[in-house]
Amino acid sequence: MTTGPQAAPRPTAPFLPIFLLLVLGSLWGLSPAFTKFLALEGLPPAGVVFWQTLIAGIGLFIMCRIRRVKIGLDVKHLRFFVVMGAAGIALPNTNMVFVVGHIPAGLMSVIIVTAPVITYVVAVMIRLEVLDIRRAAGVLLGLIGVGFLVIPQGSLPSPEMLPFALLAFTTPIAWALTNVYAETARPSGADPMVLAMGTMFAAALTALIASLATGSFHPIWRDFDIGEQALIAYGLVTVATFFLYFTVVALAGAVYLAQVGYITTLMGLGWGAWFYGEEPSAWVWLAVVLVLAGLTLVNLGKRRQDRVKSEALPEE
C-alpha cells in the first residue's frame, strides 16, 4: 500500500539512497517471516495487526509532531483514513498473518510484489489509466508468473497449500484497490506522513473491533513471552520502514523508490530460507523472474506515461 508521496529528489551522498533502499527492501522482505513466526506462536491475526498498526501509528504521530506538520481531521481526511486503514491495512495484513501460517514466507514475498501489476489492471478497468502496450505486456508476464506459483505440480511444497496460496492473493488485491482509491481520493495538499499515520490508527481501530468481536484480542501484557516480544519488534520495524520510505522519496524520488520491490522479493525468499529452511522450487524461481520482469515493464511504462504527461503541461 502507498500513500503517494511524490517529493522531488534532493542532493545527497551518492551511495546513501541505494543503501537506504537496500535496508528498506530487507525490512519489507522480513514482514512475511515475522508474520509466519507470530502465526506459528499462535497469536491471532487480528490481534497481531492491532498491535502492529497501533505501534506504527504512534511512531508516525511522533514523527509528525517533530516535523510540526498540520494533522487534518476534516471529513475528507477521516474518510480517507478509514477506507485506507480498513481495506488497505487491516484486511490484507490480517489475511497475510493467517495464510503465512500455512504457506512458505518466501512464497508470500513473491505474491505480495504483484500489487503494482494488479493496481495497473484495476486502474485500466476503471479508466484511470490508459492501456499501454509495454505495461500490458508486464501484466501478462506477471500473470504467467503467478500461474507458475500455483498451477504446476511441485510448485508448492504440498498440494494442501493451494487454497491458502490462492487466498494469499487477497492481500495484493486489497493493496491494489486501495492504491487506486488513494490516487483519486487523497486529500489535496495533505502531508504523506500524516496520511500514513491516520491510516495506521484507523487500521488499529478496525483490527481492535474485529478482534473484540471475534474474541481474538491479544493482551500482550498478560504473558510477555517471545511471541509478544516479536510482535513489539514487528511494530517497531513497521515504523522504521515508513521512516525509510519517506526518506528515500525525499532523497531520490518516488520513481527511484519503485525499485524496492525487487529487493523485497529476493530478501523475502532469503529470510524464509534462513529462518525456516525454505527451499523454493524451480517453478517458484521461474515465477520470480517472470513477476519481476512484469513489474519492470509496468514501472517503465508508468515512467513513460508520466514523462508524456509532464511534457504536455503548459509552461507557466
C-alpha positions in Angstrom: 0.0 0.0 0.0 1.2 3.5 -0.8 0.0 7.0 0.2 1.5 8.6 -2.9 4.4 10.9 -1.9 6.0 12.4 -5.0 8.7 14.6 -3.5 11.5 15.8 -5.8 14.9 14.3 -5.1 17.4 16.4 -3.1 21.2 16.5 -3.5 22.7 13.9 -1.2 25.7 11.5 -0.8 25.8 9.3 -3.9 25.5 6.0 -2.1 23.1 6.9 0.6 19.8 6.4 -1.4 20.9 2.9 -2.6 22.0 1.9 1.0 18.7 3.1 2.4 16.8 1.3 -0.4 18.6 -1.9 0.4 17.7 -1.5 4.1 14.1 -0.7 3.3 13.8 -3.7 1.0 15.4 -6.0 3.6 13.0 -4.9 6.3 9.9 -5.1 4.0 11.1 -8.6 2.9 11.2 -9.5 6.6 7.5 -9.0 7.0 6.3 -12.4 5.8 8.9 -14.1 8.0 7.8 -12.0 11.0 4.1 -12.8 10.4 4.9 -16.5 10.0 6.7 -16.6 13.3 3.8 -14.9 15.0 1.3 -17.2 13.4 3.4 -20.3 14.5 3.4 -18.8 18.0 -0.4 -19.0 18.0 -1.0 -15.2 18.0 -4.4 -14.3 16.5 -4.2 -12.4 13.1 -6.5 -9.5 14.1 -4.6 -9.2 17.4 -1.3 -9.1 15.6 -2.5 -6.4 13.2 -3.9 -4.3 16.1 -0.6 -4.0 17.9 1.5 -3.7 14.8 -0.6 -0.8 13.4 -1.0 0.9 16.8 2.7 1.0 17.4 3.3 2.2 13.8 0.6 4.9 14.3 2.2 6.2 17.5 5.6 6.2 15.9 4.4 8.2 12.9 2.5 10.6 15.2 5.7 11.3 17.0 7.4 12.0 13.6 4.6 14.3 12.6 4.9 16.3 15.8 8.7 16.5 15.5 8.2 17.9 11.9 5.3 20.1 13.2 3.1 19.3 10.2 -0.6 20.0 10.4 -2.8 16.9 11.1 -6.0 17.2 9.1 -9.1 15.8 10.9 -11.8 17.0 8.5 -14.4 14.7 6.9 -12.2 14.1 3.7 -9.2 13.2 5.8 -11.2 10.9 8.1 -12.9 9.1 5.2 -9.5 8.6 3.6 -8.1 7.2 6.9 -11.0 4.8 7.4 -11.0 3.4 3.9 -7.2 3.0 3.7 -6.9 1.7 7.2 -9.6 -0.9 7.0 -9.2 -2.1 3.3 -5.6 -1.2 2.7 -4.0 -2.3 6.0 -6.3 -4.2 8.4 -7.8 -6.6 5.9 -4.7 -7.5 3.8 -2.4 -7.7 6.8 -4.7 -9.9 8.8 -5.1 -12.1 5.8 -1.3 -12.3 5.5 -0.8 -13.3 9.1 -3.4 -16.0 8.6 -2.2 -17.6 5.3 1.5 -17.3 6.1 1.0 -19.8 8.8 0.1 -22.3 6.1 2.5 -21.4 3.2 6.2 -20.6 3.0 7.2 -17.0 3.9 9.2 -16.7 0.7 6.2 -17.6 -1.4 4.2 -14.8 0.3 7.1 -12.4 -0.6 6.6 -13.2 -4.3 2.8 -12.9 -4.1 2.7 -9.5 -2.4 5.0 -8.0 -5.1 2.2 -8.5 -7.7 0.4 -5.5 -6.1 1.7 -2.9 -8.6 0.8 -5.1 -11.5 -2.8 -5.6 -10.2 -3.0 -1.9 -9.5 -2.5 -1.1 -13.2 -5.1 -3.7 -14.2 -7.7 -2.1 -11.9 -6.7 1.4 -13.0 -7.3 0.5 -16.7 -10.6 -1.2 -15.9 -12.0 2.0 -14.3 -10.3 4.2 -16.9 -8.0 5.9 -14.5 -5.1 4.8 -16.7 -4.9 4.3 -20.5 -3.9 0.9 -22.0 -0.2 0.9 -22.7 1.4 -2.0 -24.7 4.5 -2.1 -22.6 2.6 -2.2 -19.3 0.1 -4.7 -20.7 3.0 -7.0 -21.6 4.2 -6.6 -18.0 0.8 -7.6 -16.7 0.8 -10.7 -19.0 4.3 -11.7 -17.7 3.2 -11.2 -14.1 0.1 -13.3 -14.6 2.1 -16.1 -16.2 4.5 -15.9 -13.2 1.5 -16.2 -10.8 0.4 -19.2 -12.8 3.7 -20.9 -12.2 3.3 -20.3 -8.5 0.1 -22.2 -8.1 -0.6 -24.4 -11.2 2.2 -26.8 -11.8 2.5 -29.9 -9.6 5.6 -29.4 -7.5 5.4 -25.6 -7.4 4.2 -25.8 -3.8 5.8 -27.9 -1.1 2.4 -29.6 -0.6 -0.8 -29.7 -2.7 -2.8 -28.9 0.5 -1.2 -25.4 0.4 -3.0 -24.4 -2.8 -6.2 -22.9 -1.2 -4.0 -20.8 1.2 -1.8 -19.7 -1.7 -4.8 -18.6 -3.6 -6.2 -16.8 -0.5 -2.9 -15.0 -0.1 -3.7 -13.0 -3.3 -6.4 -11.2 -1.2 -3.5 -9.1 0.2 -2.0 -7.7 -3.0 -5.6 -7.3 -4.5 -6.6 -5.2 -1.4 -3.5 -3.1 -1.7 -4.1 -2.6 -5.4 -7.7 -1.5 -4.9 -6.7 1.0 -2.2 -3.8 2.2 -4.3 -6.3 3.3 -6.9 -8.5 4.8 -4.2 -5.6 6.7 -2.8 -4.9 8.1 -6.3 -8.4 9.6 -6.6 -9.4 10.4 -3.0 -6.1 11.6 -1.5 -6.9 14.9 0.3 -5.3 17.8 -1.6 -2.1 19.1 -0.1 -2.0 16.5 2.7 1.3 15.5 4.1 2.1 11.9 3.2 3.3 11.1 6.7 0.1 12.4 8.1 -1.9 10.2 5.7 0.2 7.2 6.8 -0.3 8.0 10.5 -4.1 8.3 10.2 -4.3 5.2 8.1 -2.4 3.2 10.8 -4.6 4.4 13.6 -7.7 3.6 11.5 -6.3 0.2 10.8 -5.6 -0.3 14.5 -9.2 0.7 15.4 -10.6 -1.7 12.7 -8.4 -4.6 13.9 -9.4 -3.8 17.6 -13.1 -4.0 16.7 -12.6 -7.2 14.7 -10.5 -8.9 17.5 -13.1 -7.9 20.2 -16.0 -9.1 18.0 -14.3 -12.5 17.4 -12.9 -12.9 20.8 -9.3 -12.9 19.4 -8.0 -9.7 21.1 -4.4 -10.5 22.3 -3.4 -8.8 25.7 0.4 -8.7 25.2 0.9 -7.8 28.9 -0.6 -11.0 30.2 2.2 -13.3 29.1 5.0 -11.3 27.6 6.8 -14.2 26.0 8.9 -14.4 22.8 5.8 -14.1 20.6 4.8 -10.8 22.3 8.4 -9.5 22.1 8.5 -10.3 18.4 5.2 -8.5 17.9 6.6 -5.4 19.5 9.6 -5.7 17.3 7.4 -6.1 14.2 5.6 -2.8 15.1 8.9 -1.0 15.5 10.1 -2.5 12.2 7.0 -1.1 10.6 7.8 2.4 12.0 11.3 2.1 10.6 10.1 1.1 7.1 7.8 4.1 6.9 10.7 6.4 8.0 13.0 4.9 5.4 10.1 5.0 2.8 9.7 8.8 3.1 13.4 9.4 3.5 14.2 7.6 0.2 11.4 9.5 -1.6 12.8 12.8 -0.3 16.3 11.9 -1.3 15.9 10.3 -4.6 12.2 10.5 -5.7 9.3 8.1 -5.9 10.4 6.6 -9.3 13.7 5.5 -7.6 11.7 4.0 -4.7 9.8 1.8 -7.1 12.9 -0.4 -7.4 12.5 -1.6 -3.8 10.0 -4.3 -5.0 12.9 -6.4 -6.4 14.9 -6.2 -3.2 11.8 -7.0 -1.1 11.1 -10.2 -3.1 14.6 -11.5 -3.1 15.2 -10.7 0.6 11.8 -12.3 1.4 13.0 -15.5 -0.2 16.3 -15.2 1.7 14.7 -14.6 5.1 12.4 -17.6 4.5 15.4 -19.8 3.7 17.4 -18.5 6.6 14.7 -18.7 9.4 12.6 -21.6 8.2 14.9 -23.6 5.9 12.6 -23.0 2.9 13.8 -24.2 -0.4 11.8 -22.6 -3.3 11.2 -25.0 -6.2 12.4 -24.3 -9.7 8.8 -23.2 -10.6 8.9 -20.6 -7.9 12.2 -19.2 -9.2 10.8 -19.1 -12.7 7.8 -17.3 -11.3 10.1 -14.8 -9.5 11.8 -14.0 -12.8 8.6 -13.5 -14.7 6.9 -11.4 -12.0 9.9 -9.1 -11.6 10.2 -8.8 -15.4 6.5 -7.9 -15.5 7.0 -5.4 -12.7 9.9 -3.8 -14.6 7.7 -3.3 -17.7 4.8 -1.9 -15.6 7.2 0.6 -13.9 8.9 1.5 -17.2 5.5 2.1 -18.8 4.5 4.4 -15.9 7.7 6.4 -16.2 7.0 7.0 -19.9 3.4 8.0 -19.3 4.4 10.4 -16.5 7.0 11.9 -18.8 4.4 12.4 -21.6 2.0 14.0 -19.1 4.7 16.4 -17.8 5.7 17.4 -21.3 2.0 18.1 -22.2 1.6 20.5 -19.2 1.7 24.2 -20.3 4.6 26.2 -19.1 4.0 28.9 -16.6 
